[in-house]
Structure formats: C-alpha cells, structure tokens
Amino acid sequence: MLPPIHLSTRSHQTADQPISYFMQQAVENPRLISLAAGLVDAESLPAADVQAALADILSSPAHARAALQYGTTHGLAPLREQLLLRTVGLDGLTPAALSLSADDVVITTGSQQLLYLMGELLLDPGDIGIAEAPSYFVYQGTLTSLGARVLSVPMDEEGMDIDALASLLARLERTGEVKRLRMLYICDYFQNPTGRTLSVRRRRQLLDLVKNYSRTQRILILEDAAYRELRYDGPDLPSLKSLDADNSTVILGMTFSKPLAPGLKTGYAILPRDLMTPLLRLKGCHDFGSNNLTQHLIQRLLADGSYDRHVAELCQVYRAKRDAMLEALSEEFDASEVKWTHPDGGMYVWLAFAGGVNTGPDSTLMRAALHEGVLYVPGQFCHVNGANGPVPTHEARLCFGVASVPEIREAIQRLGRAYRSSQAGSRKLPVLTS
Ligand SMILES: Cc1ncc(COP(=O)(O)O)c(C=O)c1O
C-alpha cells in the first residue's frame, strides 16, 4: 500500500466550494433548470466578435507573434492604459483627478485571482477580513483557506449597514483586535448574492469610517465591481475607488467574465501604488502574467467598439430575464410567504422565506425543488459560520443569468409547487437522479 501524501495546513483548511455540488446536480439532471450556478447567458456570448478580432490579430505576423509570446506580469501596457481611461471615465473623471496612472493597473486571471492574491498579500493566519452578510461564498472560502478570520456586517436595501460596521470596528478597537484587521471586502454593485447596491451616501460613510480607523496601519477596502456594467435601470453610481482621491485605500477589482465572456477569464485591478510591487511579486509566483492572447483580444474589442456594443445588448437580454423572474415570483408567491430583492442590474435575486421555512441542502424544500426539477443556492452558504449568531437558514439565491426567459418562468412555477408541497409537508420526496 502506498504511504499517504502529506498535505499542507493550507490544503487542510481549504474546503470544497459549495457551488461544485450544484454544478454537478445540473450536469447530472438534464431536466433540472438551475437557478443556482452563476453562469452567464449562453446565446449572447460574443463568438462572432471574438472570431473576427482573433482573425485580425493572427493575420498580422508581427501582431500574432506579440500576442502568442509571453506577456508581462503587470499586463499589456496599452490595455492597462485603455482600462484606466475607461474605468475612471465611468465615474466621469480623469486618471489625474485620482492621482492614477496605467502603472496602478494590473491585469489578472479573472477577478478571482485578485481576491486570492489580496488575501495572500494582506492576511496572515488569524488576521481579520470583514465582508457583508450575506456575501460571495467563494471569497469567504478563499479567506478561510488562508487561515484568516472572516467577520461580517449585515445589509439592508441600501447595502452594508454602516452603523453595524461602526459598532463592529468600535468593538474590535476595544478588544485590541483592530490591529489584526487588514481588509474589508464589498461587492457594491448588484451584489452577489443579493443583487443589492451600496447607496451613494453609504459609499462616502464607508470610506470615511475605514480611513478613520487607519491610524497606525492602513485598512484596505477591496471593491469587487464585477457586475457594475450590467445595469438595467437607473443612473450609475460613483465607485468607491473614485471617492478615494489619494489612491490610498481602495483596491478596485473588475472582470470581463460577466460583461464579455467567462471563458476569457480576464480581469483587472486598480490599486494603491505601494501595493503594486508586492502584488506583482506574488502574481509572479502564480503565473508571471495572465493569458497574453486574451489581453490582445480584449484590447481589440475595446478599441473597435465591439465591447461597448456587446454590453449594451447584454443589458437588454438580462433586463428581460430579470423582469421575467420578478414577474413570475409575484405570480407564484404571496409577499407574506417570501420577500425578494428587485435588483437594478447583475444576475441575482435574493429570497427570504417567512415562517421558519428551511432552504438548506437537506431541507424538505430542497428535496421538493429537486423533485420538481429546479435548483437554487441555499442562502446559508453565503453566510459566515457563527460570526453573527446562528447562520440564517431561510434564504435562497436565484440567478437569472443562464436560463432562458421561458425556463425562468417554468423554474419559478416549479419552485412555487415545491414550496407549497413542502409546506403541506407530509410526503417524503425522493431526490432526482436522472
Ligand atoms: C462577485 C464576484 N466576484 C468575483 C467573481 C469571479 O469571477 P472571475 O474570476 O471569473 O472574474 C465572481 C464570479 O461569479 C463574482 O460573482
């Protein structure tokens, strides 16, 4: 018999991502409509634009050689320049107004790489990261894998509750733990999982509060704006980065996964200048540069206007899907049974059931949902264990990204039937296997 492999402490503290189970269910049960996985709309993926741009790049020998060679750890300079102008442009600003240059931009392998690198860069085991409750479960998993402590702050319709954050910070100061606090993570546009957006008023309060506590060491804010460009209603809001005039506090993470194509797995970040060198050293250990061909491709799609056209089309597609989901929910459920969010963008709707309904993976509702052929993410996966008392078990995340409009309607009807049969409660429902 082979002796066992010795795995590192980090390996032992890294759990399976809960979403893997749900992805697997969707693959195994073709009849199932999954509102669980955060996949994007398949029909609108920009195959023709990508094909044309790639053909263009590869038809020029010089360009092809540049794109097929290794790039730099920092990322393609002209792309970083374009991204900086574009991103500060979303806030109606110039790079100079925020003391930024293209050197403050780094290209990453999706925004997930940024989340991981920031954790690695800032947190030693036992250090503290703060997140919203609920928040993006992959991020929580990332911090736990690094041995960090994740504390959370409740949200309401305006996003993170800043008074609750102020109380938490005051408590950490009283106990002396504030010196272990390194970073606050916030998904401030159409949050994954609730679809909520941080209001302008709270953006300012958040930044003031965090800067105020950065007395002996800087506490950083990781602003994950993955969904910012997918807005279906209302005016855009200023990024936290745009309020960080001295570029001291906010790390802005963006990705092309949602507004363009997740298969490209490319994102970028704008960060405080004194973080860039340590970040590039670490990224050098990970990959010494993200996929270079993809960077050339994105540069082309941005320059020829295809990206902007695509985002505009995508917003139409997702607006229709969101409306279909909200309409089907109001037809299927009574507001006294369940409340749900009305996101202005992004891909998620968050449900909160009343009356002690349990949405967990082993719950009657989940079994009934699988029996009916619909899948959701149990809300408990989006909460940090034990940080704010017991984890709520009555919530669910629905994603309207990948299912078609008719599938969304059908899926919500199935969820309604599942809910009613689970409330009737007596039947034992088998789990779908095919
Ligand atoms: C809030 C948020 N951040 C980051 C990511 C990671 O995406 P990627 O690494 O593909 O950019 C996701 C993916 O769903 C997400 O929802």
The ligand as an ORCA input file, in Angstrom:
! r2SCAN-3c Opt
* xyz 0 1
  C     -18.796     38.922     -7.014
  C     -17.880     38.097     -7.837
  N     -16.569     38.339     -7.785
  C     -15.689     37.626     -8.485
  C     -16.102     36.598     -9.311
  C     -15.048     35.807    -10.032
  O     -15.162     35.889    -11.389
  P     -13.950     35.790    -12.396
  O     -12.762     35.226    -11.690
  O     -14.436     34.899    -13.484
  O     -13.697     37.198    -12.838
  C     -17.467     36.285     -9.391
  C     -17.953     35.162    -10.205
  O     -19.090     34.774    -10.191
  C     -18.371     37.061     -8.628
  O     -19.694     36.828     -8.651
*
